[in-house]
Amino acid sequence: DLHKVLKDSIKLLQALVDVVASQGWLKPAVAAMELSQMLVQGMWDKDSVLLQIPHFTADTVGRMRDAGVESVFDVLEMDDQLRESVLQLPQTSMSDVAMFCNSYPNVELSFQLDIDGPVEPGAAVTVLVDLQREMGEEEDEDEDSIGRVVSPRYPCPKSESWWLLVGDKKTNSLLSVKRVTLAAKLKSKLQFTAPDFIGVHNLTLYFMSDSYLGVDQVS
């Protein structure tokens, strides 16, 4: 029953994002996206992101923090000898750790607007987003593995999915959202209508995962 519910829950959350987006609500949309990450990885957002890694326990996270390691990217940058001494895992388990860390998406995001200067109220605005994944040697050799989610707690095969969205935190307004998949690179467009009243609007671009904690980006 748990396996069936988990599989269907991701689809329900994706539908919930669509419903919330139709109402233009930013915070509930982001909350649903974060809940999707937690369901896939079997943990809460208050937990250390390191607990996503197979065989990691609270003790492991404590030793990692003592070594100055806070993120999955920090684990990848560790000296091999130091990593082995801190993890204290057999070689078979180390292989599981390496598989997760190498699959953990490291994406570079850049964007630009199709406007230059003040925007008239109600005008159409386009955000051009450029996404590029940092690729490892194994991913270059096996393109089919790109985007395949590694989660020891999720019982079903899962491929990565992402959301791009533009919102106004101050007014809790969601202006545009799009669900995308990312292989090595992707160019995408987000279009929305400029707010109706004249003034300064601080909008935020979000890049949200549906499967991993700690990889979201906010610009």
N, C-alpha and C positions, 0 to 999 in steps of 0.2 A: 504493500500500500504506500509506504514511504517513497519508494522508487517511482511509482506512478504519479504521486502527488508532486514530487519535485520536478519531474519532466514537464508536467502540465503547468506548473506554477510560473515557469519562465515565460511561456506563451501568454499566460494571463497578465503578467506584469508588462509585457510588451503592449498588450491591448490596453492596459490601464494607462500607460504613457500616452497612447493615441487619444484616449478619452480626455485625459487631463489637458493634453496639448490643445484639443479642440476648444477648451474653455480658456486657454491662455494663461494657465497657472504654472509658474516657474518652480516654486519650492516642492509641490507634490510630485512634479515630473522628475526632478532630481532625486527625490527620496525613493521613488519607485525604481529608478535606475540603480541606485546604491543598494537597494534591497535585492535586486537581481544578482549583483556581485556577491552579496552575502550568502544567498541561497546556493549559488554555484560552488563557492569555496567552503561552505559549511562553517561560517564564523560570523561574528559581529564586527561592525566597523570600529568598535572601541578596542578590539583585539589588535595586537601587533600584526602588521602585514606579513611579517616573517612566518607566522603560523600557517600561511598558505602552503609553505614549502613542505613536501613530504618528510615525515620523521622528525619534524621540529616540534619541540615541546616548550613549555614555559621555562624550563631550565636552560634549554638551548638558546632561547631568545635572551635570557639573562646573560649568558656567557657572550653572546654576540654583542649585546649592548656594552658590556665591559670592554670589548675589543673595538668599540666605536662604530659598530654596524647597526644601522637602523632600517635599511631598505633592501629589497631584493637586488637592486643594482649595486649596493655596497658589497653584497655577498660575492657577486661576480668579479668585483675589483680586488678582492682579497688575495694575498699571496697564498699559493696552493698549500704550502706547509702550515701556515697559520690557520687556514680554513680547516684543514684536517685535524689540527690539534684542538681547535675550539669545538668542532662538531662532535668529535669522538664517535663516529659512526663506522660500521663495517663498509667494505668497498661496494657491496651490492646496494646498500642504502645511499651511498655517495653518488651512485649512478642515477638514482631516482632524483636526488637533489639537483644534479647537473641537468637532467632532462627538464625539470620544472624551470630552473633559472634561465636556461637557454631558450625556452619557449615564452618566457615572460616578456610581453611586448614593450619595446623601447621605441617610442614613436616621436619623431620630430615634427612639430606643427608650426606652420607659418600661415599668415593670411593677409589679405589686402582688401580694401573697399573700392567700389567702382565710383567713388565720389571724391571730390576735392573741394573742400570749403563747406559753408553752411548748406543744410538740406532743408527744403521746404516741407512743412507739415503734410503728412500723407503721401510723400513721394516714395517711389520704390527704391529700395536699397539692396544691393547684392554684395555678399561677402564671399570672396574667392578663397577657399581653404586648400592648402597643400599639405598632404600628410606623407611622411616617408618613414618606413620601419627600418631600424638598424638590424641588419641581417647577420647571422652567424654562419660559419662555414657549413655546418650541417644543414641549415635551412637552404643555403644556396644549392646544395646537392640534392635535397629532397624538397621540392616546391610543394608537394602535397601536404607536408607537415606544417606549412605556414598557416597560422590561425587556428590550429587544433588546440583546444583548451586542455591544459593539464590540471586536474583537480582530483586528489585522492578521495575526496568525500562525495563527489558527484557521480552517480551510478550510471549515467548515460553518456554516449559520445556527444561532444559539444564543440561547435565552431564559434569563434569569436564573432561578436557583433558590437557595433559602436553607435553612439548617438552624437551628432553635432547639433548644438542648439545655441540660440542667441536669446538672452533675457536681460531684464532690468531688475536687479536685486532689490532696489529701493521700492519699487511698485509691485514686486512679485509678478511681473508680466513676462510671459513666454511669447516671444515674437516669431520665432521660427525654429523648427526641429526637423531633423532628417536622420533616419537610421541607415548606416552604411556598413559595408564589409571592407576590410583592408588586407591586401596581400603585401606586396613590397612597397607600393606607393599608390596614392590616390589623389586626384584633384576633384573637388566638389564645390557646389554652390549652395549658399543659403540666401534666400530672398525674403524680405519682410517690408512692411510699410512703416515709414517713419512716424513717430508719435504725432498726435494731432496738435499739440500745443508747443509754442516756440520756447526754447530754453536749452540748457545744457543737459544732455542725457548720457549717463555713464552706463553703457551696455557691456555685457560680458559674453564672451564666446566660450562655450564649454565643449570639451571632448571627453565623452563618458564611455567607459567599458561596461558591458553587461556581464562580464565573467571574472574580472580580476580587480582586487582592491589595490590602491596605491599607484595606479597608472593614469588616473584622470588628469586632465589639464584644463586650466582656466586662464583665459587671456583677457 
